[in-house]
Amino acid sequence: MTTWLMIPGAGGAGWYWHLVAERLHARGDEVVAPDLPADDPAAGVPRYVEVALAALGDRRDVVVVGQSLGGPTATEIARTRPVRRLVLTNAMIPAVGENPGDWWTASGHEEAKEAAIRAAGREDAGFDEAWEFLHDVPADVAAAGAEHQREQTDGPFRDGWSLPAWPDVPVTVVVGRDDRFFPADFQVRLARERAGVEPVVIPGGHLLALANPDGLAEALINAL
């Protein structure tokens, strides 16, 4: 039996993983998907790590999975706690010595997103949640998710944490082919440059666990 420690992105809702968790439970695995204190401005990556590890307890044979903003937290857990594998899905893949607040510029995200917006024939009018995040999420799932999300503070972006060293564990990167927030070609480049791996690309946008839970669960299982 594999234990999956699943770290959510912005908003900190462990509920984000529930559809994937159902599929992993069906094969006899255990899933730990904690809520993170996203609404606490004093909480950054170290606090998120503490909360996640408290939820994990003494479970063993762990695969840690991080989505979007959960990427730095999952990577730090893989560095500090024995795990079988680190999986990053549409994630902010960190670089050693880089604070999450610096990631947006250092990674080249702004340029990549602007290019994707132009390619879609849109004008950049600022953040558009429906277009960037929810375009392929079923309406009923999106509505349910709104009840679970917390307001994301800037705690992880200004707490001063940076990744001390890359974890010495196998890494899998899963990329949503249709991600409009972290464009797929941008993610592929980061996977190669920062994680040193060739990513797995599957259909789906930024919220893969809600838009394509079957595909994501299959990618996770195949990574074992």
Secondary structure, DSSP 8 states (H G I E B T S, - for coil): --EEEEE--TT--GGGGHHHHHHHHTTT-EEE-----TT-TT--HHHHHHHHHHHHTT--SEEEEEETTHHHHHHHHHHHS--SEEEEES-----BT--HHHHHHHTTHHHHHHHHHHHTT----S--HHHHTSTTS-HHHHHHHHTT-----SHHHHS---B-S--SS-EEEEEETT-SSS-HHHHHHHIIIII-S--EEES--S-HHHH-HHHHHHHHHHT-
